[in-house]
Amino acid sequence: MANEISEVTRRAIVDHLSGSAWWSGRLREDEFLSRIYDLTRLPSTDHRLRDAASDIRQHRINWSDWSDDWVFSDPRFNLLWAPDAEFLRFLCETVHPVVRADADEARAMVTTYNGELKADGWQLVEGKQLSGRPVFAAEKVGAARAEIFEEPTGWQQVDRQIQEVRHRLDAAQAEEQFQAVGLLCREALISVAQAVFDPARHPTIDIVTPSAADARRMLEAIFEVELSGGANEESRAHAKAALRLALALQHKRTADFRMAALCAEGTASVVNLLAILSGKRTRSL
């Protein structure tokens, strides 16, 4: 699918970020990028280093021999020509409260972004707040946006995957794009299951050892243990229903917005339940 956000618009926004707003905010550049990409899976441009994470630390933190706007021309991120969802995700992260502490500064940056994006039919909007600060998400101008949870859990891979689900769902228009949302949801469920499942603590219901990709068996075992007893009957039923919803919709042969949004909602619910049970979501949020 062709991008709607033109190179002209992207370069105008990049010029702003290169000139007056540090794109990684108060985070180190590798910390910022790891919120969006798995830097350990991206290659290094330096043959002496093993991956992009070590590459960036060496050339931006230890030596500082790359230009300040290096990320916008780096082919590993391809921000000037990447799919719209990836470019918008990058922009949303530049104004996230974890990255940009000053809410007024974040809103001013969004105003600048939207001044350029509106020509291509996109905008960033304040979806909710995190600790009293705005969290922004992308939406098409004049369109309703699907709400998926925004606050990070602390499981970096899961957070990246859920964020990708949100952006893909916002941008999807064709059947295969809605199907892709289901596949991303499956990956998120596998990742969160792997993060929480402890075979010594969570025996499976059928005593079968789950494979690394058997999210259903792992998650059912987790819910049986962590939500055991009569006092947790309703919570256990909700957790299992959310899991069944997320898994069932992924296998539908036809896909539309309604199916993809229900799948995303079920996946987000499962992730949030596990974050609560694991202590990742606390009252401080």
C-alpha positions as CSV (number, residue, x, y, z in Angstrom):
1,M,0.0,0.0,0.0
2,A,1.4,3.4,-1.0
3,N,2.2,5.9,1.8
4,E,-0.1,8.8,2.3
5,I,2.4,10.8,4.2
6,S,4.7,12.3,1.5
7,E,8.4,12.7,1.6
8,V,7.9,16.5,1.5
9,T,5.9,16.3,4.7
10,R,8.4,13.9,6.4
11,R,11.4,16.1,5.5
12,A,9.6,19.2,6.9
13,I,9.1,17.4,10.2
14,V,12.6,16.0,10.1
15,D,14.0,19.5,9.6
16,H,12.1,20.6,12.7
17,L,13.5,17.7,14.8
18,S,17.0,18.3,13.5
19,G,16.9,22.0,14.2
20,S,14.9,22.8,17.3
21,A,13.7,19.7,19.1
22,W,16.0,16.8,20.1
23,W,14.2,13.7,18.8
24,S,15.1,11.4,21.7
25,G,14.1,13.9,24.4
26,R,15.6,13.2,27.8
27,L,16.5,9.6,26.8
28,R,19.7,8.4,25.3
29,E,19.2,7.7,21.6
30,D,19.6,3.9,22.1
31,E,17.1,4.0,24.9
32,F,14.6,5.9,22.8
33,L,14.9,3.6,19.8
34,S,14.6,0.5,21.9
35,R,11.1,1.6,22.8
36,I,10.2,1.2,19.1
37,Y,12.7,-1.3,17.6
38,D,14.4,-4.4,18.9
39,L,17.9,-3.1,18.4
40,T,19.5,-6.5,19.2
41,R,17.9,-7.9,16.0
42,L,19.1,-5.1,13.7
43,P,22.6,-5.3,12.2
44,S,25.5,-3.1,13.1
45,T,27.1,-0.9,10.4
46,D,30.5,-1.5,12.2
47,H,32.0,-4.9,11.5
48,R,33.5,-4.9,15.0
49,L,30.1,-4.7,16.7
50,R,27.4,-7.3,16.9
51,D,24.1,-5.3,16.5
52,A,22.5,-1.9,16.2
53,A,22.4,-1.5,20.0
54,S,26.1,-1.7,20.4
55,D,26.6,0.2,17.2
56,I,24.6,3.2,18.4
57,R,26.2,3.2,21.9
58,Q,29.7,3.2,20.4
59,H,29.2,5.9,17.7
60,R,26.8,8.2,19.6
61,I,27.7,7.8,23.2
62,N,31.3,6.7,23.4
63,W,32.7,8.5,20.3
64,S,29.9,10.8,19.1
65,D,31.3,10.5,15.5
66,W,27.8,10.4,13.9
67,S,25.9,13.5,13.1
68,D,23.0,14.5,15.4
69,D,20.4,13.7,12.7
70,W,21.9,10.3,11.8
71,V,18.7,8.4,12.5
72,F,16.8,10.1,9.7
73,S,19.1,8.8,7.0
74,D,19.9,5.4,8.6
75,P,18.5,2.7,6.2
76,R,17.8,0.4,9.2
77,F,15.0,2.7,10.2
78,N,14.2,4.2,6.8
79,L,12.1,7.0,8.3
80,L,11.7,9.0,5.2
81,W,10.2,6.1,3.2
82,A,9.0,3.6,5.9
83,P,5.3,2.8,6.1
84,D,3.1,5.6,7.5
85,A,2.4,3.6,10.7
86,E,6.1,3.4,11.5
87,F,6.8,7.1,10.8
88,L,3.8,8.1,13.0
89,R,4.8,5.7,15.7
90,F,8.2,7.4,15.8
91,L,6.6,10.8,16.1
92,C,4.3,9.7,18.9
93,E,7.3,8.4,20.8
94,T,9.1,11.8,20.5
95,V,6.3,13.4,22.6
96,H,5.6,10.5,25.0
97,P,5.8,11.6,28.7
98,V,8.6,9.2,29.3
99,V,10.6,10.9,26.5
100,R,9.3,14.5,26.8
101,A,8.8,15.5,30.4
102,D,7.5,19.0,29.6
103,A,3.8,18.7,28.6
104,D,3.8,22.2,27.0
105,E,6.8,21.4,24.9
106,A,5.2,18.1,23.8
107,R,2.0,19.9,22.8
108,A,4.0,22.5,20.9
109,M,5.8,19.8,19.0
110,V,2.5,18.1,18.1
111,T,1.1,21.4,16.8
112,T,4.1,21.6,14.5
113,Y,3.7,18.0,13.4
114,N,0.0,18.5,12.7
115,G,0.7,21.6,10.7
116,E,2.6,19.4,8.2
117,L,0.6,16.2,8.5
118,K,-2.8,17.8,7.8
119,A,-1.9,18.1,4.1
120,D,-1.7,14.3,3.9
121,G,-4.8,13.6,6.0
122,W,-3.2,12.7,9.4
123,Q,-2.9,14.2,12.8
124,L,-1.7,13.3,16.3
125,V,-4.3,13.6,19.0
126,E,-4.2,13.5,22.8
127,G,-5.7,10.1,23.5
128,K,-5.3,9.9,27.3
129,Q,-3.0,11.0,30.1
130,L,-0.2,9.2,32.0
131,S,0.6,10.7,35.4
132,G,-1.1,13.9,34.4
133,R,0.8,14.2,31.1
134,P,-0.6,13.8,27.6
135,V,-0.1,10.6,25.6
136,F,-0.6,11.1,21.8
137,A,-1.7,8.7,19.1
138,A,-2.1,9.1,15.4
139,E,-5.4,9.1,13.5
140,K,-6.7,10.0,10.1
141,V,-8.3,13.4,10.0
142,G,-12.0,13.0,10.5
143,A,-11.8,9.3,11.4
144,A,-12.6,7.5,14.6
145,R,-9.6,6.0,16.3
146,A,-9.5,2.6,18.0
147,E,-8.5,2.8,21.6
148,I,-5.9,0.3,22.8
149,F,-4.0,0.7,26.1
150,E,-1.1,3.2,25.8
151,E,0.8,2.9,29.1
152,P,3.9,0.7,28.8
153,T,4.1,-2.5,30.9
154,G,7.9,-2.6,31.1
155,W,8.1,-5.7,28.9
156,Q,9.8,-3.9,26.0
157,Q,9.0,-6.5,23.3
158,V,5.3,-6.7,24.4
159,D,5.0,-3.0,24.5
160,R,6.5,-2.6,21.0
161,Q,4.1,-5.3,19.6
162,I,1.0,-3.8,21.2
163,Q,2.0,-0.3,20.0
164,E,2.4,-1.8,16.5
165,V,-1.0,-3.4,16.8
166,R,-2.5,0.0,17.6
167,H,-0.8,1.7,14.6
168,R,-1.6,-1.0,12.2
169,L,-5.2,-1.0,13.3
170,D,-5.5,2.7,12.9
171,A,-4.0,2.6,9.4
172,A,-5.6,-0.7,8.1
173,Q,-8.0,-0.4,5.2
174,A,-7.8,-3.7,3.2
175,E,-8.6,-7.2,4.3
176,E,-5.0,-8.4,4.3
177,Q,-4.1,-5.4,6.5
178,F,-6.7,-6.4,9.1
179,Q,-5.4,-10.0,8.9
180,A,-2.0,-8.6,9.7
181,V,-3.3,-7.1,12.9
182,G,-4.4,-10.6,14.0
183,L,-0.9,-12.0,13.3
184,L,0.6,-9.2,15.4
185,C,-1.8,-9.9,18.2
186,R,-0.6,-13.6,18.1
187,E,3.0,-12.5,18.4
188,A,2.2,-10.2,21.4
189,L,0.4,-13.1,23.2
190,I,3.3,-15.4,22.6
191,S,5.7,-12.7,23.9
192,V,3.7,-12.0,27.1
193,A,3.2,-15.7,27.8
194,Q,7.0,-16.3,27.5
195,A,7.6,-13.3,29.8
196,V,5.3,-14.6,32.6
197,F,5.1,-18.4,32.3
198,D,7.2,-20.3,34.8
199,P,6.9,-24.1,34.3
200,A,7.7,-24.8,38.0
201,R,4.9,-22.5,39.2
202,H,2.4,-22.9,36.3
203,P,1.6,-26.5,35.6
204,T,-0.5,-26.9,32.4
205,I,-4.0,-28.1,32.7
206,D,-3.4,-31.2,30.5
207,I,0.2,-31.8,31.9
208,V,1.6,-31.2,28.4
209,T,4.8,-29.2,28.2
210,P,4.0,-26.2,26.1
211,S,6.2,-25.2,23.1
212,A,7.8,-21.7,23.0
213,A,4.9,-20.6,20.7
214,D,2.0,-22.3,22.6
215,A,0.6,-19.1,24.1
216,R,-2.8,-20.6,24.8
217,R,-1.5,-23.5,27.0
218,M,0.9,-21.2,28.8
219,L,-1.6,-18.4,29.5
220,E,-4.3,-20.8,30.6
221,A,-1.9,-22.3,33.1
222,I,-0.9,-18.9,34.4
223,F,-4.5,-17.8,34.9
224,E,-5.4,-21.1,36.7
225,V,-2.6,-20.5,39.2
226,E,-2.6,-16.7,39.6
227,L,-6.4,-16.5,39.7
228,S,-7.2,-19.7,41.6
229,G,-10.0,-20.1,44.2
230,G,-13.6,-19.0,44.4
231,A,-12.7,-15.4,45.2
232,N,-11.2,-15.1,41.8
233,E,-13.9,-16.9,39.8
234,E,-15.1,-13.8,38.0
235,S,-11.6,-12.6,37.2
236,R,-10.5,-16.0,36.0
237,A,-13.6,-16.2,33.7
238,H,-12.9,-12.8,32.3
239,A,-9.2,-13.6,31.7
240,K,-10.1,-16.9,29.9
241,A,-12.8,-15.2,27.8
242,A,-10.4,-12.4,26.7
243,L,-7.8,-15.0,25.7
244,R,-10.4,-17.1,23.8
245,L,-11.5,-13.9,22.0
246,A,-8.0,-12.9,21.0
247,L,-7.1,-16.4,19.8
248,A,-10.4,-17.1,17.9
249,L,-10.4,-13.9,15.9
250,Q,-6.9,-14.5,14.6
251,H,-8.0,-17.5,12.7
252,K,-11.0,-15.9,10.9
253,R,-10.5,-16.3,7.1
254,T,-12.2,-13.0,6.4
255,A,-11.1,-9.9,8.3
256,D,-12.5,-6.4,8.7
257,F,-12.1,-3.5,11.1
258,R,-14.6,-5.0,13.6
259,M,-12.8,-8.4,13.8
260,A,-9.3,-6.8,14.0
261,A,-10.4,-4.3,16.7
262,L,-12.0,-7.1,18.8
263,C,-8.8,-9.1,18.4
264,A,-6.7,-6.2,19.5
265,E,-9.0,-5.4,22.4
266,G,-8.8,-9.0,23.6
267,T,-5.1,-9.1,23.3
268,A,-4.7,-5.8,25.1
269,S,-6.9,-7.1,27.9
270,V,-4.8,-10.2,28.3
271,V,-1.6,-8.2,28.4
272,N,-3.1,-5.8,31.0
273,L,-4.4,-8.6,33.2
274,L,-0.9,-10.3,33.2
275,A,0.7,-6.9,33.9
276,I,-1.5,-6.5,36.9
277,L,-0.9,-10.1,38.2
278,S,2.8,-9.7,37.7
279,G,3.0,-6.3,39.5
280,K,3.8,-4.4,36.3
281,R,0.7,-2.3,36.7
282,T,0.6,-0.6,40.0
283,R,-1.3,2.2,41.7
284,S,1.4,4.7,40.7
285,L,0.2,4.5,37.1
